[in-house]
Amino acid sequence: MALHDIEITAMTRVALPRPNRNGDKIIAYLTLRIGPVEMVGCALIQRENGYVTVWPPRVANENGNRMVSIVDHDAKKQTIMAASSAFEAMGGSFTKTEIDLPLR
C-alpha cells in the first residue's frame, strides 16, 4: 500500500495525557482514512517505553478484544508516520520517535 493511500483527516491533541495501567498515554485522537475506509476515534499513543503507535477505534467484542486492526505491516508503519507528522505539525512533540510495530 502506498503512502498516498493513508491520510489523517482530523486530529485532536489531548491536553493532559495520563498514563494507563501499562504506562501508555493517549496523546491525540484522530480520524484515519485508508483508501475508501475511514476510521473515526483512532488514538496516537506514546508508549511507556517512549515508542509511538496508533490504536484503531475501540470497538470491542464481548471479551473486550478489539475488533478492528491494521494487519498490513507497511500500512501500520505508514499510519504511525502520518499520525506522528500531523501531531508534530500541530505543535506536539515526542520524547522518542521510534515506531512501535509488532514483528511480522
C-alpha positions as CSV (number, residue, x, y, z in Angstrom):
1,M,0.0,0.0,0.0
2,A,1.4,3.4,-1.0
3,L,1.7,6.3,1.5
4,H,-0.8,8.3,-0.5
5,D,-3.5,5.8,0.3
6,I,-3.2,6.7,4.0
7,E,-4.5,10.1,5.3
8,I,-5.1,11.7,8.6
9,T,-8.3,13.7,8.1
10,A,-8.7,15.1,11.6
11,M,-6.7,15.2,14.8
12,T,-7.3,16.5,18.3
13,R,-4.4,16.7,20.8
14,V,-5.0,15.5,24.4
15,A,-4.2,18.5,26.6
16,L,-3.1,16.5,29.7
17,P,-2.2,12.9,28.6
18,R,-2.4,10.5,31.5
19,P,-0.8,7.0,31.6
20,N,-3.0,3.9,31.6
21,R,-2.1,1.0,33.8
22,N,0.7,0.0,31.3
23,G,2.2,3.5,31.3
24,D,1.0,4.2,27.8
25,K,-0.6,7.7,27.1
26,I,-3.1,8.7,24.5
27,I,-1.7,11.9,23.2
28,A,-4.1,12.6,20.4
29,Y,-7.3,11.2,18.8
30,L,-7.5,11.1,15.0
31,T,-9.6,10.1,12.0
32,L,-7.7,7.8,9.7
33,R,-8.6,7.2,6.0
34,I,-7.0,4.2,4.3
35,G,-8.2,4.1,0.8
36,P,-12.0,4.1,0.8
37,V,-12.3,3.3,4.5
38,E,-12.4,5.9,7.3
39,M,-11.9,5.1,11.0
40,V,-13.0,7.7,13.5
41,G,-11.7,7.5,17.0
42,C,-8.2,6.2,16.5
43,A,-5.6,7.1,19.1
44,L,-2.0,8.2,18.8
45,I,-0.1,6.5,21.7
46,Q,3.2,7.4,23.4
47,R,4.2,4.0,24.8
48,E,5.7,3.8,28.3
49,N,9.0,2.9,26.6
50,G,8.9,6.0,24.5
51,Y,7.8,4.4,21.3
52,V,4.9,5.7,19.2
53,T,2.0,3.7,17.8
54,V,-1.6,4.1,16.6
55,W,-4.5,2.2,18.1
56,P,-7.7,1.7,16.0
57,P,-11.1,2.8,17.3
58,R,-12.1,0.9,20.5
59,V,-14.7,-1.4,19.1
60,A,-14.7,-4.5,21.3
61,N,-16.4,-7.9,21.3
62,E,-18.0,-9.4,24.4
63,N,-14.5,-10.5,25.6
64,G,-13.1,-6.9,25.3
65,N,-10.9,-7.7,22.4
66,R,-10.5,-5.1,19.7
67,M,-12.5,-6.0,16.6
68,V,-10.6,-3.5,14.2
69,S,-6.9,-3.7,13.4
70,I,-4.4,-2.7,10.8
71,V,-2.9,-6.1,9.8
72,D,-0.6,-5.0,7.0
73,H,2.9,-4.2,8.5
74,D,3.7,-1.5,5.9
75,A,0.3,0.2,6.3
76,K,0.7,0.2,10.1
77,K,4.1,1.9,9.8
78,Q,2.8,4.5,7.3
79,T,-0.2,5.2,9.5
80,I,2.1,5.8,12.5
81,M,4.4,8.0,10.4
82,A,1.4,10.1,9.1
83,A,-0.1,10.5,12.5
84,S,3.2,11.4,14.1
85,S,3.8,14.1,11.4
86,A,0.3,15.5,11.9
87,F,0.9,15.6,15.6
88,E,4.2,17.4,15.3
89,A,2.6,19.9,12.8
90,M,0.1,20.8,15.5
91,G,2.9,21.6,17.9
92,G,3.1,18.2,19.6
93,S,6.5,16.6,20.5
94,F,7.7,13.2,21.5
95,T,10.3,12.0,24.0
96,K,11.3,9.4,21.4
97,T,10.2,8.9,17.8
98,E,10.8,5.2,17.4
99,I,7.9,3.4,15.7
100,D,6.4,0.5,17.7
101,L,5.4,-2.3,15.4
102,P,4.7,-5.9,16.1
103,L,7.0,-8.4,14.4
104,R,5.8,-9.9,11.2
